[in-house]
């Protein structure tokens, strides 16, 4: 399982805190069981929000399933890249 990103941690934590406070205020519960149920529901909601935050796409040599030139030509954002200069083979040098 990949590590969570900063955005996932931030959105998940904010969701847990805000939803816990909102549900406690709306339900006006004061029993231990009520607080436990609300806390569990807030944690589940925070986990759901954290898992649905879009993951950033990986680029470069760490891209999953792609290597070298295939990764550079297969993705649209890389279409504006300038190709590497061609070199002549060592067997047939170019004379000017």
C-alpha positions in Angstrom: 0.0 0.0 0.0 1.5 3.4 -1.0 2.1 6.0 1.6 -0.6 8.7 2.1 0.1 12.1 0.6 -0.1 15.3 2.5 -3.4 16.2 0.9 -4.9 12.8 2.0 -3.7 13.4 5.6 -5.0 16.9 5.7 -8.4 16.2 4.2 -8.9 13.1 6.3 -8.0 14.8 9.5 -10.1 17.9 8.8 -13.0 15.7 8.0 -12.7 13.7 11.2 -12.5 16.9 13.3 -15.2 18.8 11.6 -17.7 15.9 11.4 -17.1 14.9 15.0 -17.8 18.4 16.3 -20.8 18.8 14.0 -22.4 15.4 14.9 -21.8 16.0 18.7 -23.4 19.4 18.5 -26.4 18.2 16.4 -27.1 15.1 18.4 -26.5 16.8 21.8 -25.5 13.5 23.2 -23.7 13.3 26.6 -23.4 9.5 27.0 -20.2 7.6 26.5 -21.8 5.2 24.1 -23.2 8.1 21.9 -19.8 9.8 21.8 -18.1 6.5 20.9 -20.6 5.9 18.0 -20.1 9.4 16.7 -16.4 9.2 17.0 -16.3 5.9 15.1 -18.6 7.3 12.4 -16.3 10.4 12.0 -13.2 8.2 11.7 -14.9 6.1 9.0 -16.0 9.2 7.1 -12.4 10.7 7.4 -11.0 7.4 6.1 -13.4 7.5 3.2 -12.5 11.1 2.3 -8.8 10.4 2.6 -9.0 7.4 0.2 -11.0 9.3 -2.4 -8.5 12.2 -2.7 -7.0 11.8 -6.2 -3.4 10.6 -6.2 -0.8 12.6 -8.1 0.5 10.9 -11.3 4.1 9.7 -11.2 6.3 10.8 -14.0 9.8 10.0 -15.1 11.7 6.8 -14.5 9.5 5.8 -11.6 6.3 5.6 -13.6 4.7 2.2 -13.1 4.7 -0.1 -16.1 6.6 2.3 -18.5 10.2 2.7 -19.2 12.4 5.0 -21.2 11.2 6.3 -24.5 7.8 4.6 -24.1 6.9 6.8 -21.2 8.0 10.0 -22.9 6.0 9.3 -26.1 2.9 7.8 -24.5 1.9 10.7 -22.2 0.4 13.9 -23.5 2.1 16.3 -21.2 5.5 15.1 -22.5 4.6 15.8 -26.1 6.2 19.2 -26.0 9.6 17.9 -25.0 12.5 18.3 -27.3 14.0 15.0 -28.4 17.6 14.2 -27.6 20.1 15.0 -30.4 21.0 12.2 -32.7 24.5 10.9 -32.8 26.4 9.3 -35.7 27.5 5.7 -35.2 31.2 5.4 -34.4 31.8 3.2 -37.4 30.8 5.8 -39.9 32.0 9.3 -38.7 30.6 12.3 -40.5 33.3 14.4 -42.3 32.7 18.0 -43.1 
